[in-house]
Amino acid sequence: MDEEDAPVTIDADEDGVVDAVTAQMSEHTSFIVLDQIISATAMLFTAQRIAAEAHRRGIRFLVDGAHAPAQLADPVGGLQPDWWVGNFHKFPCAPRGTALLVIPPEGGQDGQDLWPLIDSWGFADPFPERFDEQGTQDLCGPIAAPESLRDIERLWGWDVVRRYMSDLADYAERRVSEAASEVGGEDCSSPVRIPSPAMRLVKLPHGNRTPQELDALCPVFRDRILNELHAEVAVTQFDGELYLRLTAHAYVTADAIDRFAEQSIPTIVGWLRG
Ligand SMILES: Cc1ncc(COP(=O)(O)O)c(C=O)c1O
């Protein structure tokens, strides 16, 4: 489905998400992919009720939890998807290219209909061995991934990090949206009602640019913010509005948020006026 005809509005609550997604299910639906944390809006979809409805209708259900590991304490718990996938190279701080595939037993799948994109020596093996027997593989990432999880548990504890991230994300959302509202002369607070714990939106005043113009501008602004202002912030467009997507982690400080609000926001708003 294109973003343009996405039925979930950015200010939807959990009921709104469930209603919008179930309204799209029909007797022709055989497979649903649901993002758990939405990239463009940082909304958190609690997928339990959607999964239950999909199962009731016999629709196979995959949860894309790319941003969920470590941001959520138990990202698969209670979901009962047929398949769940999530990245370890985002919030768990593991090497790039590391991810987890979970096939919960209660989902009814056994993995025997899953095949690696690249076939190799293991093609005749059952699941999961055929994913592991891939000829020449670089196993550094998968071997290091559990270490990154253990290291952060040992250094701070994941519960402490999760609380820190969500408190800092609250602060960042408030501080940066206040700065943007003041400089931009309009309300820049986030319309999102079901935010993810560690990623938050702040609206940016963009004049009358079209969604296509905003789409083109997002990667350019992300690079300018990185190269000229030395901050890593995603820039997204959803439903014709432009947003900064701020992310908190253990290595981000309130001081850095203050500097971004005070020094970078006036510059970014200035670019949008220029
Ligand atoms: C929902 C979702 N799925 C998949 C991806 C792809 O992640 P990657 O290419 O890092 O595996 C992302 C990236 O942000 C995402 O937000």
The ligand as an SDF file (V2000), in Angstrom:
LIG
                    3D

 16 16  0  0  0  0  0  0  0  0999 V2000
    9.9860   -0.7180    9.8080 C   0  0  0  0  0  0  0  0  0  0  0  0
   11.3400   -0.9150    9.1820 C   0  0  0  0  0  0  0  0  0  0  0  0
   11.5990   -2.0520    8.5210 N   0  0  0  0  0  0  0  0  0  0  0  0
   12.8180   -2.2840    7.9670 C   0  0  0  0  0  0  0  0  0  0  0  0
   13.8180   -1.3530    8.0500 C   0  0  0  0  0  0  0  0  0  0  0  0
   15.1260   -1.6690    7.3630 C   0  0  0  0  0  0  0  0  0  0  0  0
   16.1650   -1.7220    8.2270 O   0  0  0  0  0  0  0  0  0  0  0  0
   17.6140   -2.2220    7.7360 P   0  0  0  0  0  0  0  0  0  0  0  0
   17.7280   -1.8910    6.3000 O   0  0  0  0  0  0  0  0  0  0  0  0
   18.5330   -1.4710    8.6030 O   0  0  0  0  0  0  0  0  0  0  0  0
   17.6150   -3.7010    7.9950 O   0  0  0  0  0  0  0  0  0  0  0  0
   13.6040   -0.1550    8.7340 C   0  0  0  0  0  0  0  0  0  0  0  0
   14.6870    0.8370    8.8560 C   0  0  0  0  0  0  0  0  0  0  0  0
   14.6370    1.8140    9.4990 O   0  0  0  0  0  0  0  0  0  0  0  0
   12.3290    0.0710    9.3080 C   0  0  0  0  0  0  0  0  0  0  0  0
   12.0580    1.2150    9.9560 O   0  0  0  0  0  0  0  0  0  0  0  0
  1  2  1  0
  2  3  1  0
  2 15  2  0
  3  4  2  0
  4  5  1  0
  5  6  1  0
  5 12  2  0
  6  7  1  0
  7  8  1  0
  8  9  2  0
  8 10  1  0
  8 11  1  0
 12 13  1  0
 12 15  1  0
 13 14  2  0
 15 16  1  0
M  END
$$$$
